[in-house]
Amino acid sequence: MQTIKIKDEFIKLGQVLKATGLVESGVEAKIVIQDGLVTVNGKVETQRGKKLTGGEIVCFNGEEVRIEK
């Protein structure tokens, strides 16, 4: 499991996927999120701009990322 620390109030879901290298670009992030391939805390999330504030676990393609404040 990867961990990403945020310095601001939140980070958007698409940014998490890019920052951790799970996708190559914002366009790819948009596609995989809209296709329902990404979960946040075990639930499918289809909003690329979903704000994550810390404590969430993002899953995509068998990889997990924990968001820390």
N, CA, C and O atoms as a printed pandas DataFrame, in Angstrom:
     atom_number atom_name residue_name chain_id  residue_number  x_coord  y_coord  z_coord
0              1         N          MET        A               1    0.846   -1.185    0.000
1              2        CA          MET        A               1    0.000    0.000    0.000
2              3         C          MET        A               1    0.889    1.244    0.000
3              4         O          MET        A               1    1.804    1.376    0.812
4              5         N          GLN        A               2    0.598    2.139   -0.920
5              6        CA          GLN        A               2    1.290    3.417   -0.968
6              7         C          GLN        A               2    0.587    4.403   -0.033
7              8         O          GLN        A               2   -0.588    4.244    0.295
8              9         N          THR        A               3    1.329    5.415    0.383
9             10        CA          THR        A               3    0.749    6.480    1.199
10            11         C          THR        A               3    1.099    7.805    0.548
11            12         O          THR        A               3    2.225    8.008    0.094
12            13         N          ILE        A               4    0.122    8.707    0.504
13            14        CA          ILE        A               4    0.380   10.046   -0.018
14            15         C          ILE        A               4   -0.042   11.048    1.050
15            16         O          ILE        A               4   -1.167   11.014    1.548
16            17         N          LYS        A               5    0.895   11.950    1.392
17            18        CA          LYS        A               5    0.600   12.973    2.397
18            19         C          LYS        A               5    0.177   14.247    1.682
19            20         O          LYS        A               5    0.802   14.677    0.713
20            21         N          ILE        A               6   -0.897   14.838    2.184
21            22        CA          ILE        A               6   -1.362   16.087    1.583
22            23         C          ILE        A               6   -1.002   17.258    2.482
23            24         O          ILE        A               6   -1.078   17.171    3.708
24            25         N          LYS        A               7   -0.608   18.356    1.845
25            26        CA          LYS        A               7   -0.221   19.551    2.583
26            27         C          LYS        A               7   -1.365   20.552    2.641
27            28         O          LYS        A               7   -1.442   21.367    3.561
28            29         N          ASP        A               8   -2.255   20.486    1.651
29            30        CA          ASP        A               8   -3.392   21.389    1.587
30            31         C          ASP        A               8   -4.587   20.767    2.305
31            32         O          ASP        A               8   -4.468   19.713    2.930
32            33         N          GLU        A               9   -5.741   21.429    2.208
33            34        CA          GLU        A               9   -6.958   20.921    2.843
34            35         C          GLU        A               9   -7.407   19.599    2.238
35            36         O          GLU        A               9   -7.933   18.734    2.938
36            37         N          PHE        A              10   -7.194   19.446    0.916
37            38        CA          PHE        A              10   -7.656   18.253    0.222
38            39         C          PHE        A              10   -6.824   18.007   -1.023
39            40         O          PHE        A              10   -6.037   18.856   -1.442
40            41         N          ILE        A              11   -7.008   16.838   -1.605
41            42        CA          ILE        A              11   -6.442   16.496   -2.898
42            43         C          ILE        A              11   -7.560   15.836   -3.698
43            44         O          ILE        A              11   -8.374   15.098   -3.144
44            45         N          LYS        A              12   -7.596   16.102   -4.987
45            46        CA          LYS        A              12   -8.649   15.523   -5.814
46            47         C          LYS        A              12   -8.265   14.115   -6.239
47            48         O          LYS        A              12   -7.087   13.787   -6.382
48            49         N          LEU        A              13   -9.280   13.297   -6.436
49            50        CA          LEU        A              13   -9.071   11.887   -6.764
50            51         C          LEU        A              13   -8.179   11.709   -7.985
51            52         O          LEU        A              13   -7.258   10.893   -7.958
52            53         N          GLY        A              14   -8.431   12.448   -9.043
53            54        CA          GLY        A              14   -7.604   12.341  -10.254
54            55         C          GLY        A              14   -6.146   12.654   -9.978
55            56         O          GLY        A              14   -5.255   12.027  -10.550
56            57         N          GLN        A              15   -5.893   13.629   -9.096
57            58        CA          GLN        A              15   -4.525   13.998   -8.735
58            59         C          GLN        A              15   -3.823   12.869   -7.975
59            60         O          GLN        A              15   -2.621   12.658   -8.137
60            61         N          VAL        A              16   -4.575   12.154   -7.154
61            62        CA          VAL        A              16   -4.000   11.030   -6.409
62            63         C          VAL        A              16   -3.497    9.958   -7.378
63            64         O          VAL        A              16   -2.388    9.444   -7.233
64            65         N          LEU        A              17   -4.326    9.635   -8.360
65            66        CA          LEU        A              17   -3.943    8.597   -9.322
66            67         C          LEU        A              17   -2.692    8.999  -10.096
67            68         O          LEU        A              17   -1.821    8.165  -10.344
68            69         N          LYS        A              18   -2.598   10.264  -10.477
69            70        CA          LYS        A              18   -1.423   10.748  -11.208
70            71         C          LYS        A              18   -0.194   10.798  -10.307
71            72         O          LYS        A              18    0.884   10.353  -10.700
72            73         N          ALA        A              19   -0.352   11.339   -9.099
73            74        CA          ALA        A              19    0.779   11.521   -8.189
74            75         C          ALA        A              19    1.414   10.203   -7.776
75            76         O          ALA        A              19    2.617   10.148   -7.520
76            77         N          THR        A              20    0.629    9.156   -7.711
77            78        CA          THR        A              20    1.151    7.854   -7.289
78            79         C          THR        A              20    1.593    6.991   -8.463
79            80         O          THR        A              20    2.091    5.882   -8.270
80            81         N          GLY        A              21    1.412    7.500   -9.677
81            82        CA          GLY        A              21    1.863    6.766  -10.858
82            83         C          GLY        A              21    0.926    5.652  -11.295
83            84         O          GLY        A              21    1.301    4.811  -12.112
84            85         N          LEU        A              22   -0.286    5.640  -10.760
85            86        CA          LEU        A              22   -1.235    4.592  -11.148
86            87         C          LEU        A              22   -1.800    4.837  -12.546
87            88         O          LEU        A              22   -2.262    3.908  -13.207
88            89         N          VAL        A              23   -1.760    6.091  -12.988
89            90        CA          VAL        A              23   -2.141    6.440  -14.358
90            91         C          VAL        A              23   -1.075    7.393  -14.905
91            92         O          VAL        A              23   -0.333    8.018  -14.147
92            93         N          GLU        A              24   -1.015    7.489  -16.228
93            94        CA          GLU        A              24   -0.007    8.326  -16.883
94            95         C          GLU        A              24   -0.417    9.793  -16.976
95            96         O          GLU        A              24    0.434   10.682  -16.943
96            97         N          SER        A              25   -1.731   10.047  -17.095
97            98        CA          SER        A              25   -2.166   11.419  -17.360
98            99         C          SER        A              25   -3.535   11.679  -16.739
99           100         O          SER        A              25   -4.214   10.771  -16.260
100          101         N          GLY        A              26   -3.911   12.957  -16.768
101          102        CA          GLY        A              26   -5.230   13.336  -16.285
102          103         C          GLY        A              26   -6.338   12.750  -17.134
103          104         O          GLY        A              26   -7.410   12.414  -16.631
104          105         N          VAL        A              27   -6.073   12.628  -18.426
105          106        CA          VAL        A              27   -7.066   12.036  -19.329
106          107         C          VAL        A              27   -7.301   10.575  -18.962
107          108         O          VAL        A              27   -8.443   10.118  -18.917
108          109         N          GLU        A              28   -6.226    9.851  -18.702
109          110        CA          GLU        A              28   -6.365    8.444  -18.306
110          111         C          GLU        A              28   -7.096    8.336  -16.968
111          112         O          GLU        A              28   -7.931    7.451  -16.782
112          113         N          ALA        A              29   -6.779    9.238  -16.039
113          114        CA          ALA        A              29   -7.462    9.238  -14.741
114          115         C          ALA        A              29   -8.955    9.444  -14.941
115          116         O          ALA        A              29   -9.769    8.737  -14.347
116          117         N          LYS        A              30   -9.314   10.405  -15.773
117          118        CA          LYS        A              30  -10.722   10.686  -16.055
118          119         C          LYS        A              30  -11.433    9.443  -16.587
119          120         O          LYS        A              30  -12.544    9.129  -16.162
120          121         N          ILE        A              31  -10.797    8.748  -17.507
121          122        CA          ILE        A              31  -11.410    7.570  -18.128
122          123         C          ILE        A              31  -11.624    6.449  -17.113
123          124         O          ILE        A              31  -12.720    5.893  -17.034
124          125         N          VAL        A              32  -10.593    6.109  -16.336
125          126        CA          VAL        A              32  -10.729    4.986  -15.403
126          127         C          VAL        A              32  -11.717    5.304  -14.283
127          128         O          VAL        A              32  -12.409    4.415  -13.787
128          129         N          ILE        A              33  -11.778    6.588  -13.884
129          130        CA          ILE        A              33  -12.741    6.978  -12.845
130          131         C          ILE        A              33  -14.158    6.910  -13.398
131          132         O          ILE        A              33  -15.046    6.351  -12.754
132          133         N          GLN        A              34  -14.381    7.473  -14.586
133          134        CA          GLN        A              34  -15.719    7.461  -15.182
134          135         C          GLN        A              34  -16.185    6.036  -15.493
135          136         O          GLN        A              34  -17.384    5.755  -15.463
136          137         N          ASP        A              35  -15.251    5.146  -15.790
137          138        CA          ASP        A              35  -15.604    3.759  -16.086
138          139         C          ASP        A              35  -15.891    2.940  -14.830
139          140         O          ASP        A              35  -16.204    1.753  -14.922
140          141         N          GLY        A              36  -15.785    3.570  -13.648
141          142        CA          GLY        A              36  -16.104    2.882  -12.398
142          143         C          GLY        A              36  -15.037    1.918  -11.930
143          144         O          GLY        A              36  -15.339    0.960  -11.218
144          145         N          LEU        A              37  -13.784    2.155  -12.320
145          146        CA          LEU        A              37  -12.690    1.251  -11.965
146          147         C          LEU        A              37  -11.950    1.655  -10.696
147          148         O          LEU        A              37  -11.024    0.967  -10.267
148          149         N          VAL        A              38  -12.358    2.774  -10.093
149          150        CA          VAL        A              38  -11.677    3.290   -8.905
150          151         C          VAL        A              38  -12.648    3.284   -7.726
151          152         O          VAL        A              38  -13.810    3.667   -7.860
152          153         N          THR        A              39  -12.149    2.843   -6.571
153          154        CA          THR        A              39  -12.978    2.893   -5.365
154          155         C          THR        A              39  -12.312    3.788   -4.323
155          156         O          THR        A              39  -11.088    3.900   -4.258
156          157         N          VAL        A              40  -13.156    4.419   -3.514
157          158        CA          VAL        A              40  -12.703    5.199   -2.358
158          159         C          VAL        A              40  -13.404    4.608   -1.153
159          160         O          VAL        A              40  -14.633    4.618   -1.076
160          161         N          ASN        A              41  -12.632    4.097   -0.217
161          162        CA          ASN        A              41  -13.172    3.442    0.985
162          163         C          ASN        A              41  -14.138    2.320    0.612
163          164         O          ASN        A              41  -15.163    2.132    1.268
164          165         N          GLY        A              42  -13.809    1.583   -0.436
165          166        CA          GLY        A              42  -14.586    0.412   -0.816
166          167         C          GLY        A              42  -15.802    0.682   -1.688
167          168         O          GLY        A              42  -16.505   -0.254   -2.067
168          169         N          LYS        A              43  -16.063    1.948   -2.015
169          170        CA          LYS        A              43  -17.218    2.288   -2.850
170          171         C          LYS        A              43  -16.746    2.879   -4.166
171          172         O          LYS        A              43  -15.815    3.684   -4.191
172          173         N          VAL        A              44  -17.385    2.484   -5.259
173          174        CA          VAL        A              44  -17.024    3.011   -6.575
174          175         C          VAL        A              44  -17.249    4.522   -6.586
175          176         O          VAL        A              44  -18.299    5.014   -6.173
176          177         N          GLU        A              45  -16.242    5.243   -7.068
177          178        CA          GLU        A              45  -16.321    6.704   -7.161
178          179         C          GLU        A              45  -16.156    7.117   -8.612
179          180         O          GLU        A              45  -15.178    6.740   -9.258
180          181         N          THR        A              46  -17.105    7.891   -9.132
181          182        CA          THR        A              46  -17.057    8.293  -10.540
182          183         C          THR        A              46  -16.812    9.790  -10.723
183          184         O          THR        A              46  -16.905   10.296  -11.842
184          185         N          GLN        A              47  -16.505   10.497   -9.649
185          186        CA          GLN        A              47  -16.203   11.930   -9.739
186          187         C          GLN        A              47  -14.698   12.147   -9.667
187          188         O          GLN        A              47  -14.071   11.911   -8.634
188          189         N          ARG        A              48  -14.134   12.597  -10.777
189          190        CA          ARG        A              48  -12.689   12.824  -10.827
190          191         C          ARG        A              48  -12.284   13.909   -9.834
191          192         O          ARG        A              48  -11.188   13.860   -9.275
192          193         N          GLY        A              49  -13.159   14.887   -9.612
193          194        CA          GLY        A              49  -12.862   15.995   -8.717
194          195         C          GLY        A              49  -13.207   15.737   -7.268
195          196         O          GLY        A              49  -13.174   16.662   -6.457
196          197         N          LYS        A              50  -13.539   14.497   -6.917
197          198        CA          LYS        A              50  -13.865   14.142   -5.527
198          199         C          LYS        A              50  -12.735   14.593   -4.614
199          200         O          LYS        A              50  -11.576   14.237   -4.831
200          201         N          LYS        A              51  -13.073   15.380   -3.589
201          202        CA          LYS        A              51  -12.071   15.918   -2.671
202          203         C          LYS        A              51  -11.794   14.917   -1.557
203          204         O          LYS        A              51  -12.708   14.471   -0.863
204          205         N          LEU        A              52  -10.520   14.569   -1.396
205          206        CA          LEU        A              52  -10.092   13.643   -0.354
206          207         C          LEU        A              52   -9.324   14.441    0.691
207          208         O          LEU        A              52   -8.393   15.174    0.357
208          209         N          THR        A              53   -9.711   14.301    1.951
209          210        CA          THR        A              53   -9.152   15.152    3.008
210          211         C          THR        A              53   -8.219   14.427    3.972
211          212         O          THR        A              53   -7.611   15.060    4.835
212          213         N          GLY        A              54   -8.101   13.139    3.840
213          214        CA          GLY        A              54   -7.231   12.364    4.724
214          215         C          GLY        A              54   -8.003   11.226    5.358
215          216         O          GLY        A              54   -9.150   11.393    5.772
216          217         N          GLY        A              55   -7.367   10.068    5.431
217          218        CA          GLY        A              55   -7.998    8.890    6.013
218          219         C          GLY        A              55   -8.629    7.968    4.989
219          220         O          GLY        A              55   -8.971    6.830    5.312
220          221         N          GLU        A              56   -8.792    8.439    3.756
221          222        CA          GLU        A              56   -9.411    7.601    2.723
222          223         C          GLU        A              56   -8.409    6.597    2.152
223          224         O          GLU        A              56   -7.195    6.796    2.200
224          225         N          ILE        A              57   -8.959    5.526    1.618
225          226        CA          ILE        A              57   -8.152    4.537    0.899
226          227         C          ILE        A              57   -8.703    4.444   -0.518
227          228         O          ILE        A              57   -9.871    4.121   -0.731
228          229         N          VAL        A              58   -7.837    4.735   -1.476
229          230        CA          VAL        A              58   -8.189    4.706   -2.897
230          231         C          VAL        A              58   -7.636    3.414   -3.487
231          232         O          VAL        A              58   -6.472    3.077   -3.272
232          233         N          CYS        A              59   -8.474    2.692   -4.232
233          234        CA          CYS        A              59   -8.035    1.448   -4.866
234          235         C          CYS        A              59   -8.237    1.531   -6.374
235          236         O          CYS        A              59   -9.279    1.982   -6.849
236          237         N          PHE        A              60   -7.236    1.092   -7.112
237          238        CA          PHE        A              60   -7.325    1.016   -8.569
238          239         C          PHE        A              60   -6.365   -0.062   -9.050
239          240         O          PHE        A              60   -5.199   -0.086   -8.657
240          241         N          ASN        A              61   -6.860   -0.949   -9.899
241          242        CA          ASN        A              61   -6.020   -1.948  -10.557
242          243         C          ASN        A              61   -5.235   -2.789   -9.544
243          244         O          ASN        A              61   -4.078   -3.132   -9.785
244          245         N          GLY        A              62   -5.857   -3.115   -8.428
245          246        CA          GLY        A              62   -5.201   -3.943   -7.420
246          247         C          GLY        A              62   -4.244   -3.201   -6.505
247          248         O          GLY        A              62   -3.641   -3.809   -5.620
248          249         N          GLU        A              63   -4.097   -1.914   -6.700
249          250        CA          GLU        A              63   -3.199   -1.102   -5.881
250          251         C          GLU        A              63   -4.016   -0.261   -4.908
251          252         O          GLU        A              63   -5.101    0.210   -5.250
252          253         N          GLU        A              64   -3.498   -0.072   -3.697
253          254        CA          GLU        A              64   -4.176    0.751   -2.698
254          255         C          GLU        A              64   -3.303    1.935   -2.318
255          256         O          GLU        A              64   -2.083    1.814   -2.208
256          257         N          VAL        A              65   -3.948    3.088   -2.118
257          258        CA          VAL        A              65   -3.260    4.299   -1.703
258          259         C          VAL        A              65   -4.000    4.879   -0.511
259          260         O          VAL        A              65   -5.210    5.103   -0.568
260          261         N          ARG        A              66   -3.272    5.119    0.563
261          262        CA          ARG        A              66   -3.857    5.739    1.756
262          263         C          ARG        A              66   -3.535    7.236    1.716
263          264         O          ARG        A              66   -2.399    7.640    1.471
264          265         N          ILE        A              67   -4.571    8.045    1.965
265          266        CA          ILE        A              67   -4.401    9.492    1.992
266          267         C          ILE        A              67   -4.188    9.915    3.441
267          268         O          ILE        A              67   -4.998    9.602    4.314
268          269         N          GLU        A              68   -3.087   10.632    3.689
269          270        CA          GLU        A              68   -2.778   11.116    5.045
270          271         C          GLU        A              68   -2.695   12.619    5.051
271          272         O          GLU        A              68   -2.203   13.231    4.103
272          273         N          LYS        A              69   -3.176   13.211    6.119
273          274        CA          LYS        A              69   -3.130   14.671    6.290
274          275         C          LYS        A              69   -1.768   15.050    6.815
275          276         O          LYS        A              69   -1.499   16.231    7.036
